[in-house]
Amino acid sequence: MRFLKKVSPRRSQVRKNISAERFSQISRLANADRLISLLLWLVFVVLCVPILTFELIQQDSYLVDLILTTVIVVLICLAAAFYIHHYQQRIIKNHARALALVGLFLLLLAAIKLGELFTNPVYWATGTAVIAAIIMTIAYDQRFAIGMSIFYCLFACFAAGPMTNINLFLTMAAGAITCCFSLKEIRTRMKLLKVSTLAAVMVFTTALALGFLAEKADVFKSAGLHALATISVGVLIQSLLPLIEKVFRIATSMTLLDYSDANQALLKRLAMEAPGTFSHSLLIGSIAEAAAEAIGRNGLLCRVGAYYHDVGKINKAGYFIENEVGSASRHKELSPTMSHLIIVGHVKDGIEMAKEYSLPNVLRQFIETHHGTTLIEHFYSEAQKRNTKNSKKKTVDVLSESEFRYPGPKPLTKEAAIVMLADTVEGAVRSLPEVTATKIEAVVHNMAMKRLQDGQFDECDLSLRELSQIETSISKTLAAHYHGRIAYPKAPDMPPDAQSGPEQSKQKNN
């Protein structure tokens, strides 16, 4: 009797485990983020098809063209979706960015259709392709921008009309790819104009060569109009740059340079109310910038982020050692638990100040993560000592490390991890009684390994090779900062204060 055959408990357990694993896989695929992304994908397809087939409504074969266009749009959109899933998964979770991307493509495709009312749509298509490439490069990175620009060029070819051919696609691709490769960052106001000019030269050359191959009339005029549309994009994007930053929630290098100005309201307040912290932040900025550039990351972002990472100390500046200026520590009058709350509170205060002064999100991450979930060892040790004394009086409270740790989060980017390490190491080196290059290297390595073993770099994909390069850079920068000086020669005829030199006399006066 086959149906009455007994199933072994082991086989039954294996089946249950397989079913549970399949259910977990399905639940991961059908989470809220993916469902919202799928909905946005469908919205794009539904809106894109009418835009591309707008001029075909009055034709007899409209239904056939509509079906064929829909099939092609769905296939291109599927390819773009897989590309986004592979290279920019954060778009799936960041619905605001996904919506901005969908809106950008639809707006540019509609602009091509609108261009038919004024001039030949192929020139508008070239201009919009360059716009898409520049915005993608600013908002994301060069590789992702190249891929998405190619997808947009495919859509733009359909939007420009059924009579367009491979020549238009190659002309648009020439301008878009040139922009993606030449626009790494925007540090000057002329950068966009230079990029668009270079793209215009490439577009003109490509359109001219393709025109001669196709033996078209007015080749120079057509190539010139393509180039004119391309170079006009630079002026347009330059004026719309602040809006682009707000829509995609980014900060370009030019914006970061503006926030690095010491006349910024928050930095000026930090310099006035917590001068020791301000000096410390400037040093961390130079250390972090050099370390970031050593591994090919954004050094400017590290430097500006370091300037703002400790702004939360403004509210209680006197409770931090760099601002005490020789006075007795206020923590002597407080319990370790209360001191811990004050120290940890500067992270929360910093986040509130960042919101008050409208700092970009890319800078707020340094305030939130520069301590991660590290342990405040000094006050934890003091609490343990007090606990040991109280144990003799039989009033022992159970101490947990988690009570003396920062709330986090841990660094999510390599730049944030670099600032965390630079901040930790600078404080440790400053506390050394005698600073030498060998001791600096030992301190840097020990602190880096300590943070690594504590799991502080788990969320930022920092490799051991990169960590070693960061250690080397930080050691060199700190060694250059804490370099020794040769004493001034003493002249017998000069008074003692003058003989000791300007630096020594300044130390005596202090």
C-alpha positions in Angstrom: 0.0 0.0 0.0 2.0 3.0 -1.3 -0.3 5.7 0.2 0.1 4.2 3.7 3.9 4.3 3.5 5.4 6.0 6.5 7.5 9.1 6.1 10.7 9.3 8.2 10.9 12.2 10.7 14.1 13.3 9.1 12.6 13.6 5.6 9.6 15.4 7.1 11.9 17.9 8.8 13.8 18.5 5.5 10.5 19.2 3.7 9.5 21.7 6.4 12.9 23.4 6.1 12.6 23.7 2.3 9.1 25.1 2.6 10.2 27.6 5.2 13.2 28.7 3.0 11.0 29.1 0.0 8.5 31.2 2.0 11.4 33.4 3.3 12.6 33.9 -0.3 9.1 34.9 -1.5 8.7 37.3 1.5 12.0 38.9 0.6 11.0 39.4 -3.0 7.6 40.7 -2.0 8.6 43.3 0.6 7.1 46.8 0.6 10.1 48.5 -1.0 10.0 46.2 -4.0 6.2 46.5 -4.4 6.4 50.3 -4.4 9.3 50.1 -6.9 7.2 47.8 -9.1 4.3 50.3 -8.9 6.6 53.1 -10.0 7.8 51.0 -12.9 4.2 50.3 -14.0 3.4 54.1 -13.7 6.4 54.9 -16.0 5.3 52.3 -18.6 1.7 53.5 -18.6 2.7 57.2 -19.0 5.6 56.6 -21.4 3.6 54.7 -24.0 1.1 57.5 -24.7 3.9 60.1 -24.9 5.8 58.0 -27.4 2.7 57.3 -29.6 1.0 60.7 -29.3 1.4 61.6 -33.0 0.1 58.2 -34.1 -3.5 58.6 -32.7 -5.0 59.7 -36.0 -3.5 56.9 -38.0 -5.5 53.8 -39.0 -2.9 51.4 -37.6 -2.8 53.2 -34.3 -3.8 50.1 -32.3 -1.1 47.9 -33.9 1.5 50.6 -33.3 0.4 51.0 -29.7 0.8 47.3 -29.0 4.2 47.1 -30.7 5.4 50.3 -28.9 4.2 48.9 -25.6 6.0 45.7 -26.1 9.3 47.5 -26.9 8.9 49.9 -23.9 8.2 47.0 -21.5 11.4 45.2 -22.8 13.5 48.3 -22.4 12.0 49.1 -19.0 12.7 45.5 -17.8 16.3 45.8 -18.9 16.6 49.1 -17.1 15.0 47.6 -14.0 17.6 44.8 -13.9 20.4 47.3 -14.4 19.1 49.4 -11.5 18.7 46.3 -9.3 22.3 45.3 -10.0 24.1 48.6 -9.7 21.9 51.0 -7.6 19.8 49.0 -5.2 19.4 52.0 -3.0 16.9 53.4 -5.5 14.6 50.5 -4.7 14.6 51.6 -1.0 14.7 55.3 -1.7 11.3 55.9 -3.2 11.9 59.7 -3.5 14.9 59.1 -5.7 13.0 56.5 -7.8 10.1 59.0 -8.3 12.6 61.7 -9.3 14.2 59.4 -11.8 10.8 58.4 -13.3 9.7 62.1 -13.4 12.9 63.2 -15.1 12.6 60.6 -17.9 8.9 61.4 -18.5 9.6 65.2 -18.5 12.4 64.9 -21.0 10.5 62.6 -23.3 7.5 65.0 -23.2 9.9 67.9 -24.0 10.9 66.1 -27.2 7.3 65.8 -28.2 6.8 69.5 -27.4 9.8 70.3 -29.5 7.9 69.1 -32.6 5.8 72.2 -32.4 8.8 74.5 -32.9 11.5 72.7 -34.7 12.9 69.3 -35.7 12.6 66.9 -32.7 15.9 65.3 -33.3 17.8 68.3 -32.1 15.7 68.4 -28.9 16.4 64.7 -28.4 20.1 65.3 -28.4 19.7 68.1 -25.9 17.5 66.1 -23.6 20.0 63.1 -23.8 22.8 65.4 -22.6 20.5 66.7 -19.8 19.8 63.2 -18.6 23.5 62.2 -18.7 24.6 65.3 -16.7 21.8 64.9 -14.0 22.5 61.1 -13.7 26.2 61.8 -13.2 25.6 64.5 -10.6 23.0 62.4 -8.7 24.7 59.0 -8.9 28.0 58.0 -10.4 29.6 57.7 -13.9 29.0 54.0 -14.5 25.3 54.2 -13.6 24.9 57.4 -15.5 26.3 55.8 -18.7 23.9 52.9 -18.5 20.8 54.9 -17.8 21.7 57.4 -20.5 21.8 54.6 -23.0 18.4 53.5 -21.9 17.1 57.1 -22.2 18.6 57.4 -25.8 16.5 54.3 -26.8 13.3 56.0 -25.5 14.3 59.3 -27.1 14.7 57.7 -30.5 11.1 56.5 -30.3 9.9 59.9 -29.0 11.7 61.7 -31.9 9.5 59.9 -34.4 9.4 56.6 -36.3 11.6 57.9 -39.1 14.6 58.3 -36.9 17.5 55.8 -37.3 20.7 54.7 -35.8 22.3 58.1 -36.6 20.3 59.9 -34.0 21.0 57.2 -31.4 24.8 57.4 -32.0 24.7 61.3 -31.9 22.8 61.3 -28.6 25.1 58.6 -27.2 28.2 60.5 -28.2 27.1 63.6 -26.2 25.7 61.6 -23.2 28.8 59.4 -22.8 31.2 62.4 -23.2 29.3 64.2 -20.3 29.4 61.1 -18.1 33.2 60.6 -18.5 34.2 64.2 -18.2 31.9 65.2 -15.3 33.3 63.6 -12.2 32.5 66.4 -9.8 31.5 70.1 -10.0 33.9 72.3 -8.1 33.7 75.4 -10.2 30.9 77.3 -11.9 32.6 76.9 -15.2 32.7 73.1 -15.0 29.3 72.5 -16.6 30.0 74.9 -19.4 33.3 73.1 -20.1 31.6 69.7 -20.1 28.8 70.8 -22.4 31.3 72.5 -24.8 33.3 69.3 -25.0 30.1 67.3 -25.5 29.0 69.7 -28.2 32.3 69.2 -30.1 31.8 65.4 -29.9 28.2 65.7 -31.0 29.1 68.0 -33.9 31.9 65.6 -35.1 29.6 62.5 -34.8 26.7 64.2 -36.5 28.9 65.5 -39.3 30.5 62.1 -39.9 27.2 60.3 -39.9 25.7 63.0 -42.2 28.4 62.5 -44.8 28.0 58.7 -44.6 24.3 59.1 -45.2 24.9 61.7 -48.0 22.4 64.1 -46.5 21.9 67.7 -47.5 22.8 70.6 -45.1 25.1 68.4 -43.1 26.9 71.3 -41.4 23.7 73.0 -40.5 22.2 69.8 -39.0 25.4 69.0 -37.0 25.6 72.6 -35.8 22.0 72.5 -34.5 22.8 69.3 -32.6 25.9 71.0 -31.1 23.9 74.2 -30.3 21.3 72.1 -28.4 24.1 70.4 -26.5 26.0 73.5 -25.4 22.7 75.2 -24.4 22.3 72.4 -21.8 25.3 73.6 -19.8 23.7 77.0 -19.3 20.3 75.4 -18.4 21.7 72.9 -15.9 23.9 75.6 -14.3 20.8 77.6 -13.5 18.8 74.6 -12.3 21.6 73.0 -10.2 20.2 74.0 -6.8 16.8 72.5 -7.8 18.4 69.3 -9.0 20.2 69.0 -5.7 17.0 69.4 -3.8 15.0 67.0 -5.9 17.6 64.2 -5.7 18.7 65.2 -2.2 22.4 65.5 -3.0 25.2 68.0 -2.5 27.7 68.7 -5.3 31.3 69.6 -4.7 30.5 73.2 -5.3 27.9 73.1 -2.5 30.3 71.3 -0.2 32.8 74.1 -0.9 30.2 76.6 0.1 29.6 74.8 3.4 33.4 74.6 4.1 33.5 78.4 4.4 34.3 79.5 7.9 31.7 82.2 7.6 28.9 79.7 7.5 26.6 80.4 10.5 27.1 77.0 12.2 30.9 76.9 11.8 31.2 80.5 13.0 29.1 79.6 16.1 31.3 76.6 16.6 34.5 78.7 16.4 33.1 81.3 18.9 31.5 79.0 21.5 33.7 75.9 21.3 37.1 77.0 19.9 38.9 73.9 21.0 36.4 71.7 19.1 36.6 73.9 16.1 40.4 73.5 16.0 40.1 69.8 16.5 37.5 69.6 13.6 39.8 71.5 11.2 42.6 69.0 12.0 40.3 66.0 11.5 39.2 67.5 8.2 42.8 67.6 6.8 43.5 64.1 8.1 40.3 62.6 6.7 40.7 64.3 3.3 44.2 62.8 2.8 43.1 59.4 3.9 40.0 59.4 1.6 42.1 60.4 -1.4 44.5 57.6 -0.6 41.8 55.0 -1.4 40.2 57.0 -4.2 37.2 58.2 -2.2 35.7 61.8 -1.9 38.3 63.7 0.0 36.3 67.0 -0.1 33.2 65.3 1.4 35.4 63.9 4.2 36.9 67.3 5.0 33.6 69.2 5.1 31.9 66.4 7.0 34.7 66.5 9.6 34.1 70.2 10.0 30.6 69.6 11.2 30.9 66.2 13.0 31.2 67.7 16.5 28.8 70.7 16.2 26.6 69.1 18.9 29.3 70.1 21.5 28.3 73.7 21.2 25.5 73.3 23.8 27.8 72.0 26.5 31.2 73.0 25.3 32.8 73.2 28.7 32.2 69.5 29.4 34.6 68.5 26.6 38.3 68.4 27.3 39.4 70.4 24.3 37.4 73.4 25.5 38.4 73.3 29.2 41.5 75.6 28.7 43.3 74.7 31.9 40.2 74.7 34.2 39.2 71.8 36.3 37.1 69.1 34.6 33.4 69.5 35.3 33.0 65.8 35.2 34.7 65.4 38.6 31.5 66.7 40.2 29.3 64.2 38.2 28.7 60.5 38.4 30.0 58.4 35.4 26.4 57.8 34.3 25.6 61.5 34.2 28.9 62.2 32.4 28.1 59.5 29.9 24.7 61.1 29.1 26.3 64.5 28.5 29.0 63.0 26.2 26.5 60.9 24.2 24.1 63.8 24.0 26.3 65.8 21.7 25.4 63.5 18.8 21.7 64.1 19.3 22.3 67.8 19.7 24.4 67.8 16.6 21.6 66.2 14.5 19.1 68.8 15.8 21.4 71.6 14.9 22.0 70.2 11.4 18.2 70.2 10.9 18.0 73.7 12.3 20.7 75.1 9.9 19.5 72.9 7.0 22.7 71.0 6.5 22.5 68.5 3.5 21.8 64.9 4.4 25.2 63.9 3.1 26.8 66.0 5.9 24.4 64.9 8.6 25.7 61.3 8.3 29.1 62.4 9.8 27.3 63.8 12.9 25.3 60.6 13.4 28.0 58.0 12.8 31.3 59.5 13.9 31.2 57.5 17.1 29.1 54.6 15.8 28.2 52.3 18.7 31.6 52.5 20.4 32.1 52.3 24.1 32.9 55.3 26.2 35.8 53.6 28.0 36.8 56.3 30.5 33.4 56.6 32.1 32.7 52.9 31.9 36.0 52.3 33.8 35.1 54.9 36.4 31.7 53.3 36.8 33.3 49.9 37.3 35.6 51.4 40.0 32.7 52.8 41.8 30.8 49.6 41.5 33.8 47.8 43.0 33.8 50.1 46.0 30.0 49.7 46.5 30.4 46.0 46.4 32.0 46.1 49.8 28.9 47.9 51.1 26.6 45.3 49.4 25.0 47.9 47.1 26.1 46.5 43.7 24.4 47.6 40.5 25.0 45.3 37.5 27.0 47.2 34.8 26.5 46.5 31.2 28.7 47.8 28.3 25.6 48.6 26.3 24.7 51.3 28.9 27.9 53.2 28.1 27.9 52.9 24.3 26.9 55.4 21.7 23.5 54.7 20.2 24.8 54.6 16.6 24.3 54.1 13.8 27.5 52.6 12.5 29.2 54.3 9.5 27.3 53.5 6.3 29.9 54.9 3.9 33.7 54.7 3.7 33.9 58.4 4.1 32.1 58.3 7.4 34.3 55.4 8.6 37.4 57.5 7.7 36.2 60.4 9.8 35.3 58.1 12.7 38.9 56.6 12.7 40.6 60.0 12.3 38.6 61.4 15.2 39.5 58.4 17.4 43.1 58.4 16.5 43.7 62.1 16.8 42.4 62.0 20.4 44.6 59.0 21.3 47.7 60.6 19.8 47.0 63.9 21.6 47.0 62.1 24.9 50.5 60.6 24.4 53.2 62.1 26.7 55.7 62.0 23.9 54.7 62.0 20.3 57.0 60.2 17.8 56.4 58.8 14.4 56.8 55.2 15.6 54.3 55.7 18.5 51.8 57.4 16.1 51.9 54.4 13.8 51.4 52.0 16.7 48.4 54.0 18.0 46.8 54.3 14.6 47.1 50.6 13.9 45.8 49.6 17.4 42.8 51.9 17.2 42.0 50.8 13.6 42.1 47.1 14.7 40.1 47.9 17.8 37.3 49.5 15.7 37.4 46.7 13.2 37.1 44.0 15.9 34.3 46.0 17.5 32.3 45.7 14.3 32.2 49.5 13.6 33.1 49.0 9.9 30.6 46.2 9.2 28.1 48.4 7.3 30.5 50.4 5.0 32.2 47.6 3.0 35.7 48.8 4.0 38.3 46.2 2.9 41.4 45.4 4.9 43.6 46.7 2.1 41.8 50.0 2.2 42.1 50.1 6.0 45.8 49.6 5.7 46.1 52.5 3.2 44.0 54.7 5.5 46.3 53.8 8.4 49.4 54.8 6.4 47.9 58.1 5.3 46.6 59.1 8.8 50.0 58.2 10.3 51.8 60.5 7.8 49.5 63.4 8.4 49.6 63.2 12.2 53.4 62.8 12.1 53.6 66.0 9.9 51.3 67.8 12.4 53.1 66.8 15.5 56.6 67.3 14.1 59.4 68.4 16.4 61.1 71.8 16.3 64.7 72.9 16.8 65.2 75.3 19.7 66.2 78.9 18.9 69.9 79.7 19.6 70.5 81.8 22.7 72.4 85.0 22.5 74.3 86.1 25.7 73.4 89.8 25.4 69.6 89.2 25.2 67.1 89.0 28.1 65.9 85.5 29.1 62.4 86.0 27.5 63.9 87.1 24.2 66.6 84.4 24.3 64.0 81.6 24.5 62.5 82.6 21.1 59.0 83.7 20.2 57.4 80.3 20.6 59.0 79.6 24.0 58.1 83.1 25.3 54.5 82.5 24.1 54.4 79.2 26.1 55.7 81.0 29.2 53.1 83.7 28.9 50.4 81.1 28.6 
